[in-house]
Amino acid sequence: MATHQNLLGEPAPTHLPDEPEPRELLASGAAPTEVAAKYPASSLAWAQLADDAFEAGRVVESYAYARTGYHRGLDALRRAGWRGHGPVPFEHEPNRGFLRALHALGRAAQSIGEKDEYERCSTFLRDSSPTAADILG
């Protein structure tokens, strides 16, 4: 059986710039709402809000937080040179906020019956970072 190789190659991995302040505040126990208010472009803060809301059974709220983190992450990826596809490695810690928001969006979408969005998010997560899909899934 022949395998097909992409002769154009895959894009280089996208590595978001490090923004340690939101990560450090969350790690020190700061309220995610305060971190999101202070750093509204931080996907990590929105992903944490989405996770907290989901765990508390507030699925629609989780969906909204995750969607915000997802879109903030897309903006950051584009600024970092991402062109709509290619690896976004989970191993690069600054990428984790976006990947967590993407996972949270898919999880919440599945919970409210948005099958198409769940599948799109799941595929996007796996295509971006198989490691993230395995760890977060």
Backbone as a printed PyTorch tensor [residue, N CA C, xyz], in Angstrom:
tensor([[[  0.8490,  -1.1740,   0.0000],
         [  0.0000,   0.0000,   0.0000],
         [  0.8970,   1.2400,   0.0000]],

        [[  0.6520,   2.1230,  -0.9220],
         [  1.4490,   3.3450,  -1.0260],
         [  0.9670,   4.3670,  -0.0060]],

        [[  1.9010,   5.1010,   0.5430],
         [  1.5460,   6.2030,   1.4310],
         [  1.7550,   7.4940,   0.6740]],

        [[  0.9540,   8.4610,   0.9860],
         [  1.0400,   9.7570,   0.3180],
         [  1.7540,  10.7250,   1.2370]],

        [[  2.6910,  11.4360,   0.6750],
         [  3.4590,  12.4000,   1.4580],
         [  3.1110,  13.7980,   0.9810]],

        [[  2.9430,  14.6960,   1.9130],
         [  2.6870,  16.0850,   1.5940],
         [  4.0130,  16.6980,   1.1450]],

        [[  4.1230,  16.9820,  -0.1440],
         [  5.3790,  17.4960,  -0.6900],
         [  5.6590,  18.9420,  -0.2800]],

        [[  4.6350,  19.6190,   0.1730],
         [  4.8290,  20.9980,   0.6230],
         [  5.3150,  21.0550,   2.0620]],

        [[  5.1900,  19.9460,   2.7630],
         [  5.6080,  19.9220,   4.1620],
         [  4.5750,  20.5420,   5.0620]],

        [[  4.6990,  20.2580,   6.3260],
         [  3.7900,  20.8170,   7.3180],
         [  4.3610,  22.1410,   7.8140]],

        [[  3.4750,  23.0830,   8.1540],
         [  3.9820,  24.3430,   8.6960],
         [  4.7690,  24.1050,   9.9850]],

        [[  5.6460,  25.0150,  10.2600],
         [  6.3980,  24.9400,  11.5180],
         [  5.4360,  25.0760,  12.6860]],

        [[  5.7630,  24.4750,  13.8140],
         [  4.9050,  24.6250,  14.9950],
         [  4.7810,  26.0990,  15.4020]],

        [[  3.6060,  26.4510,  15.8680],
         [  3.3840,  27.8040,  16.3620],
         [  3.5960,  27.8080,  17.8700]],

        [[  4.4160,  28.7420,  18.3110],
         [  4.7060,  28.9070,  19.7360],
         [  4.2630,  30.3100,  20.1460]],

        [[  3.2400,  30.3640,  20.9610],
         [  2.7780,  31.6620,  21.4370],
         [  3.8200,  32.2660,  22.3660]],

        [[  3.9000,  33.5890,  22.4100],
         [  4.8410,  34.2230,  23.3380],
         [  4.4160,  33.9610,  24.7770]],

        [[  5.3970,  33.8950,  25.6330],
         [  5.1130,  33.6380,  27.0400],
         [  4.5590,  34.9010,  27.6900]],

        [[  3.4720,  34.7360,  28.4000],
         [  2.8770,  35.7940,  29.2050],
         [  2.6860,  35.2050,  30.6000]],

        [[  3.7320,  35.2370,  31.4160],
         [  3.6900,  34.5040,  32.6890],
         [  2.7400,  35.0840,  33.7380]],

        [[  2.3830,  36.3400,  33.6370],
         [  1.5930,  36.9550,  34.7090],
         [  0.2720,  36.2360,  34.9640]],

        [[ -0.5620,  35.9800,  33.9380],
         [ -1.8140,  35.2730,  34.2310],
         [ -1.5750,  33.8770,  34.8090]],

        [[ -0.6090,  33.1650,  34.2860],
         [ -0.2930,  31.8210,  34.7700],
         [  0.1400,  31.8640,  36.2350]],

        [[  0.9940,  32.8240,  36.5730],
         [  1.4800,  32.9420,  37.9490],
         [  0.3630,  33.3430,  38.9080]],

        [[ -0.5040,  34.2490,  38.4750],
         [ -1.6220,  34.6550,  39.3290],
         [ -2.5560,  33.4760,  39.5950]],

        [[ -2.8790,  32.7140,  38.5490],
         [ -3.7490,  31.5540,  38.7350],
         [ -3.0910,  30.5250,  39.6410]],

        [[ -1.7990,  30.3000,  39.4480],
         [ -1.0740,  29.3230,  40.2660],
         [ -1.0210,  29.7600,  41.7360]],

        [[ -1.0420,  31.0650,  41.9780],
         [ -0.9830,  31.5560,  43.3650],
         [ -2.3550,  31.5730,  44.0260]],

        [[ -3.3950,  31.1890,  43.2860],
         [ -4.7240,  31.1090,  43.8650],
         [ -5.6180,  32.2950,  43.5850]],

        [[ -5.1800,  33.1910,  42.7170],
         [ -6.0250,  34.3360,  42.3710],
         [ -7.3040,  33.8380,  41.6980]],

        [[ -8.3810,  34.5500,  41.9060],
         [ -9.6620,  34.1800,  41.2910],
         [ -9.5530,  34.3280,  39.7750]],

        [[ -9.9730,  33.3200,  39.0390],
         [ -9.9080,  33.4090,  37.5780],
         [-10.6660,  34.6080,  37.0110]],

        [[-11.7560,  35.0240,  37.6650],
         [-12.4730,  36.2070,  37.1740],
         [-11.6000,  37.4510,  37.2630]],

        [[-10.8130,  37.5560,  38.3300],
         [ -9.9120,  38.6990,  38.4760],
         [ -8.7910,  38.6460,  37.4400]],

        [[ -8.2800,  37.4560,  37.1770],
         [ -7.2050,  37.3040,  36.1900],
         [ -7.7320,  37.6290,  34.7930]],

        [[ -8.9290,  37.1510,  34.4690],
         [ -9.5140,  37.4420,  33.1520],
         [ -9.7960,  38.9370,  32.9940]],

        [[-10.2210,  39.5800,  34.0740],
         [-10.4820,  41.0240,  34.0070],
         [ -9.1890,  41.8100,  33.8220]],

        [[ -8.1260,  41.3550,  34.4670],
         [ -6.8440,  42.0560,  34.3670],
         [ -6.1220,  41.7330,  33.0580]],

        [[ -6.2950,  40.4850,  32.5700],
         [ -5.6360,  40.0170,  31.3450],
         [ -6.6850,  39.4030,  30.4130]],

        [[ -7.5690,  40.2310,  29.8410],
         [ -8.6700,  39.6780,  29.0400],
         [ -8.2250,  38.9480,  27.7730]],

        [[ -7.0050,  39.1440,  27.3400],
         [ -6.5100,  38.4330,  26.1570],
         [ -5.9390,  37.0600,  26.5060]],

        [[ -5.9270,  36.7080,  27.7760],
         [ -5.3500,  35.4470,  28.2230],
         [ -6.3150,  34.2870,  28.0250]],

        [[ -6.0110,  33.4170,  27.0910],
         [ -6.8280,  32.2160,  26.9130],
         [ -6.8170,  31.3520,  28.1640]],

        [[ -5.7090,  31.3600,  28.8730],
         [ -5.5880,  30.5350,  30.0670],
         [ -6.6200,  30.9200,  31.1180]],

        [[ -6.8000,  32.2010,  31.3490],
         [ -7.7810,  32.6510,  32.3400],
         [ -9.1880,  32.2290,  31.9340]],

        [[ -9.5340,  32.3910,  30.6730],
         [-10.8610,  32.0020,  30.1850],
         [-11.0380,  30.4870,  30.2370]],

        [[ -9.9780,  29.7390,  29.9290],
         [-10.0560,  28.2760,  30.0140],
         [-10.3020,  27.8420,  31.4550]],

        [[ -9.6550,  28.4950,  32.4060],
         [ -9.8760,  28.1490,  33.8130],
         [-11.3040,  28.4650,  34.2210]],

        [[-11.8130,  29.6040,  33.7810],
         [-13.2090,  29.9430,  34.0700],
         [-14.1480,  28.8950,  33.4660]],

        [[-13.8490,  28.4550,  32.2370],
         [-14.6760,  27.4330,  31.5810],
         [-14.6360,  26.1290,  32.3600]],

        [[-13.4490,  25.7220,  32.8030],
         [-13.3270,  24.4770,  33.5700],
         [-14.0870,  24.5650,  34.8890]],

        [[-13.9320,  25.6840,  35.5810],
         [-14.6020,  25.8540,  36.8760],
         [-16.1200,  25.8220,  36.7000]],

        [[-16.6250,  26.5200,  35.6850],
         [-18.0730,  26.5440,  35.4420],
         [-18.5820,  25.1520,  35.0730]],

        [[-17.8430,  24.4290,  34.2470],
         [-18.2530,  23.0910,  33.8380],
         [-18.3180,  22.1610,  35.0420]],

        [[-17.2870,  22.2100,  35.8640],
         [-17.2480,  21.3510,  37.0570],
         [-18.3920,  21.6620,  38.0210]],

        [[-18.8820,  22.8970,  38.0020],
         [-19.9910,  23.2930,  38.8700],
         [-21.3490,  23.0530,  38.2130]],

        [[-21.3460,  22.4740,  37.0100],
         [-22.6030,  22.1750,  36.3300],
         [-23.1960,  23.3340,  35.5590]],

        [[-22.4430,  24.4020,  35.3930],
         [-22.9040,  25.5770,  34.6470],
         [-22.3760,  25.4820,  33.2060]],

        [[-22.9840,  24.5860,  32.4360],
         [-22.4550,  24.2270,  31.1200],
         [-22.5500,  25.3790,  30.1240]],

        [[-23.6460,  26.0980,  30.1140],
         [-23.7780,  27.2120,  29.1600],
         [-22.7600,  28.3060,  29.4890]],

        [[-22.5540,  28.5670,  30.7520],
         [-21.5390,  29.5350,  31.1740],
         [-20.1470,  29.0450,  30.7570]],

        [[-19.8960,  27.7600,  30.9310],
         [-18.6250,  27.1750,  30.5120],
         [-18.4190,  27.3680,  29.0140]],

        [[-19.4670,  27.1350,  28.2540],
         [-19.4150,  27.2980,  26.7950],
         [-19.0150,  28.7360,  26.4400]],

        [[-19.6260,  29.6940,  27.1030],
         [-19.3360,  31.1020,  26.8130],
         [-17.8960,  31.4600,  27.1720]],

        [[-17.4370,  31.0240,  28.3300],
         [-16.0500,  31.2840,  28.7200],
         [-15.0780,  30.6190,  27.7450]],

        [[-15.3780,  29.3730,  27.3870],
         [-14.4910,  28.6430,  26.4710],
         [-14.4400,  29.3100,  25.1070]],

        [[-15.5790,  29.7770,  24.6270],
         [-15.6090,  30.4390,  23.3180],
         [-14.7710,  31.7190,  23.3560]],

        [[-14.8390,  32.4500,  24.4460],
         [-14.0190,  33.6590,  24.5850],
         [-12.5380,  33.2920,  24.5610]],

        [[-12.1470,  32.2850,  25.3590],
         [-10.7480,  31.8610,  25.3780],
         [-10.2770,  31.3460,  24.0330]],

        [[-11.1360,  30.6250,  23.3480],
         [-10.8220,  30.1070,  22.0150],
         [-10.5480,  31.2540,  21.0350]],

        [[-11.4330,  32.2360,  21.0050],
         [-11.2490,  33.3520,  20.0620],
         [-10.0480,  34.2220,  20.4310]],

        [[ -9.8150,  34.4200,  21.7280],
         [ -8.6160,  35.1560,  22.1400],
         [ -7.3640,  34.3970,  21.7140]],

        [[ -7.4170,  33.0690,  21.8230],
         [ -6.2940,  32.2360,  21.3960],
         [ -6.0730,  32.2840,  19.8970]],

        [[ -7.1570,  32.2560,  19.1170],
         [ -7.0000,  32.3680,  17.6610],
         [ -6.3320,  33.6870,  17.2940]],

        [[ -6.7410,  34.7610,  17.9630],
         [ -6.1090,  36.0630,  17.7040],
         [ -4.6080,  36.0000,  17.9960]],

        [[ -4.2410,  35.4030,  19.1250],
         [ -2.8250,  35.3000,  19.4960],
         [ -2.0630,  34.4060,  18.5220]],

        [[ -2.6700,  33.3100,  18.1130],
         [ -2.0070,  32.4220,  17.1420],
         [ -1.7310,  33.1550,  15.8340]],

        [[ -2.7140,  33.8890,  15.3630],
         [ -2.5300,  34.6380,  14.1030],
         [ -1.4100,  35.6690,  14.2400]],

        [[ -1.3690,  36.3470,  15.3860],
         [ -0.2850,  37.3180,  15.6050],
         [  1.0740,  36.6280,  15.6280]],

        [[  1.0960,  35.3470,  16.0330],
         [  2.3470,  34.5830,  16.1090],
         [  2.7140,  33.9160,  14.7780]],

        [[  1.9170,  34.1860,  13.7290],
         [  2.2490,  33.6780,  12.4050],
         [  1.4840,  32.4470,  11.9560]],

        [[  0.5840,  31.9410,  12.7680],
         [ -0.2160,  30.7670,  12.4120],
         [ -1.1510,  31.1330,  11.2720]],

        [[ -1.2910,  30.2410,  10.3090],
         [ -2.0980,  30.5150,   9.1220],
         [ -3.3100,  29.6000,   9.0010]],

        [[ -3.8510,  29.1580,  10.1090],
         [ -5.0750,  28.3840,  10.0760],
         [ -4.8930,  26.8860,  10.1960]],

        [[ -3.6690,  26.4260,  10.2060],
         [ -3.4060,  25.0030,  10.4110],
         [ -1.9510,  24.8130,  10.8130]],

        [[ -1.6750,  23.6170,  11.2710],
         [ -0.3190,  23.2970,  11.6940],
         [ -0.2430,  23.0750,  13.1800]],

        [[  0.8700,  22.5350,  13.6350],
         [  1.0240,  22.1750,  15.0420],
         [  1.0040,  23.3770,  15.9890]],

        [[  0.3290,  23.1600,  17.1160],
         [  0.3220,  24.1080,  18.2290],
         [  0.6820,  23.2500,  19.4460]],

        [[  1.9640,  23.0240,  19.6730],
         [  2.3920,  22.0270,  20.6570],
         [  1.9700,  22.3330,  22.0910]],

        [[  1.3720,  21.3350,  22.7170],
         [  1.0090,  21.4140,  24.1330],
         [  2.2590,  21.5090,  24.9970]],

        [[  3.3480,  20.9640,  24.5070],
         [  4.6040,  20.9740,  25.2590],
         [  5.1220,  22.3910,  25.4940]],

        [[  4.7220,  23.3360,  24.6500],
         [  5.0840,  24.7470,  24.8260],
         [  4.0260,  25.3680,  25.7380]],

        [[  4.3660,  25.6010,  26.9770],
         [  3.3900,  26.0000,  27.9980],
         [  2.4980,  27.1800,  27.6040]],

        [[  3.0100,  28.2340,  26.9510],
         [  2.1200,  29.3320,  26.5730],
         [  0.9900,  28.9300,  25.6130]],

        [[  1.1160,  27.7850,  24.9270],
         [  0.0480,  27.3080,  24.0350],
         [ -1.0880,  26.6470,  24.8030]],

        [[ -0.8550,  26.2950,  26.0410],
         [ -1.8210,  25.4830,  26.7800],
         [ -3.1430,  26.1900,  27.0450]],

        [[ -3.1310,  27.4940,  27.2220],
         [ -4.3900,  28.2110,  27.4530],
         [ -5.3200,  28.0660,  26.2640]],

        [[ -4.7910,  28.2760,  25.0590],
         [ -5.6100,  28.1080,  23.8600],
         [ -6.1100,  26.6800,  23.7370]],

        [[ -5.2130,  25.7140,  23.9110],
         [ -5.5950,  24.3140,  23.7550],
         [ -6.6230,  23.8940,  24.8060]],

        [[ -6.4780,  24.3860,  26.0180],
         [ -7.4700,  24.0960,  27.0620],
         [ -8.8150,  24.7260,  26.7260]],

        [[ -8.8000,  25.9470,  26.2000],
         [-10.0600,  26.6080,  25.8200],
         [-10.7310,  25.8510,  24.6750]],

        [[ -9.9380,  25.3950,  23.7160],
         [-10.4790,  24.6210,  22.5960],
         [-11.1130,  23.3290,  23.1110]],

        [[-10.4230,  22.6440,  23.9960],
         [-10.9740,  21.4280,  24.5920],
         [-12.2620,  21.7340,  25.3610]],

        [[-12.2450,  22.7900,  26.1590],
         [-13.4160,  23.1550,  26.9530],
         [-14.6020,  23.5190,  26.0720]],

        [[-14.3390,  24.1660,  24.9470],
         [-15.4040,  24.5180,  24.0170],
         [-16.0430,  23.2530,  23.4380]],

        [[-15.2140,  22.3020,  23.0420],
         [-15.7460,  21.0460,  22.5250],
         [-16.5400,  20.2890,  23.5710]],

        [[-16.0220,  20.2420,  24.7780],
         [-16.6950,  19.5330,  25.8790],
         [-18.0620,  20.1560,  26.1630]],

        [[-18.1140,  21.4760,  26.2470],
         [-19.3810,  22.1540,  26.5170],
         [-20.3400,  21.9990,  25.3360]],

        [[-19.8070,  22.0860,  24.1250],
         [-20.6530,  21.9050,  22.9420],
         [-21.2990,  20.5230,  22.9540]],

        [[-20.5270,  19.5190,  23.2910],
         [-21.0750,  18.1580,  23.3680],
         [-22.1790,  18.0970,  24.4200]],

        [[-21.9700,  18.7560,  25.5480],
         [-22.9410,  18.7150,  26.6430],
         [-24.2630,  19.3860,  26.3000]],

        [[-24.2390,  20.3690,  25.4100],
         [-25.4890,  21.0500,  25.0430],
         [-26.0380,  20.5450,  23.7100]],

        [[-25.4390,  19.4760,  23.1880],
         [-25.9700,  18.8640,  21.9770],
         [-25.4990,  19.4590,  20.6690]],

        [[-24.4580,  20.2590,  20.7010],
         [-23.8850,  20.8450,  19.4900],
         [-22.8830,  19.8610,  18.8830]],

        [[-23.4020,  18.8140,  18.2640],
         [-22.5670,  17.7230,  17.7720],
         [-21.5310,  18.2030,  16.7490]],

        [[-21.9430,  19.0310,  15.8000],
         [-21.0160,  19.5030,  14.7700],
         [-19.8580,  20.2840,  15.3810]],

        [[-20.1810,  21.1660,  16.3300],
         [-19.1110,  21.9530,  16.9490],
         [-18.2090,  21.0720,  17.8000]],

        [[-18.8000,  20.1150,  18.5090],
         [-17.9970,  19.1830,  19.2840],
         [-17.0020,  18.4560,  18.3760]],

        [[-17.4840,  17.9420,  17.2650],
         [-16.6050,  17.2100,  16.3410],
         [-15.5380,  18.1200,  15.7440]],

        [[-15.9240,  19.3410,  15.3830],
         [-14.9610,  20.2970,  14.8310],
         [-13.8720,  20.6220,  15.8520]],

        [[-14.2640,  20.8750,  17.0840],
         [-13.2930,  21.1900,  18.1340],
         [-12.3930,  19.9950,  18.4330]],

        [[-12.9710,  18.8100,  18.4810],
         [-12.1790,  17.6050,  18.7560],
         [-11.1480,  17.3660,  17.6630]],

        [[-11.5530,  17.5310,  16.4180],
         [-10.6290,  17.3560,  15.2950],
         [ -9.5550,  18.4310,  15.3110]],

        [[ -9.9560,  19.6630,  15.5520],
         [ -9.0180,  20.7790,  15.5970],
         [ -7.9910,  20.5550,  16.7130]],

        [[ -8.4490,  20.1030,  17.8690],
         [ -7.5380,  19.8520,  18.9870],
         [ -6.5390,  18.7520,  18.6260]],

        [[ -7.0150,  17.6490,  18.0990],
         [ -6.1290,  16.5330,  17.7410],
         [ -5.1550,  16.9530,  16.6410]],

        [[ -5.6360,  17.7050,  15.6500],
         [ -4.7560,  18.1630,  14.5660],
         [ -3.7090,  19.1470,  15.0790]],

        [[ -4.0710,  19.9690,  16.0400],
         [ -3.1510,  20.9670,  16.5830],
         [ -2.1240,  20.3420,  17.5130]],

        [[ -2.5910,  19.4270,  18.3600],
         [ -1.7050,  18.8160,  19.3450],
         [ -2.2600,  17.4660,  19.8000]],

        [[ -1.7720,  16.3840,  19.2170],
         [ -2.2030,  15.0630,  19.6940],
         [ -1.9500,  14.8920,  21.2030]],

        [[ -0.8830,  15.4740,  21.6940],
         [ -0.5930,  15.3950,  23.1240],
         [ -1.6980,  16.0470,  23.9350]],

        [[ -2.1290,  17.2330,  23.5370],
         [ -3.2140,  17.9280,  24.2440],
         [ -4.4910,  17.1070,  24.1870]],

        [[ -4.7890,  16.5410,  23.0220],
         [ -6.0090,  15.7380,  22.8860],
         [ -5.9740,  14.5360,  23.8340]],

        [[ -4.8150,  13.9270,  23.9690],
         [ -4.6800,  12.7730,  24.8620],
         [ -4.7590,  13.1830,  26.3350]],

        [[ -4.0920,  14.2680,  26.6870],
         [ -4.0440,  14.7040,  28.0930],
         [ -5.3650,  15.2990,  28.5430]],

        [[ -5.9560,  16.1480,  27.6990],
         [ -7.1700,  16.8490,  28.1010],
         [ -8.4240,  16.0230,  27.8780]],

        [[ -8.3570,  15.1120,  26.9200],
         [ -9.5290,  14.3040,  26.5500],
         [ -9.9370,  13.4040,  27.6120]]])
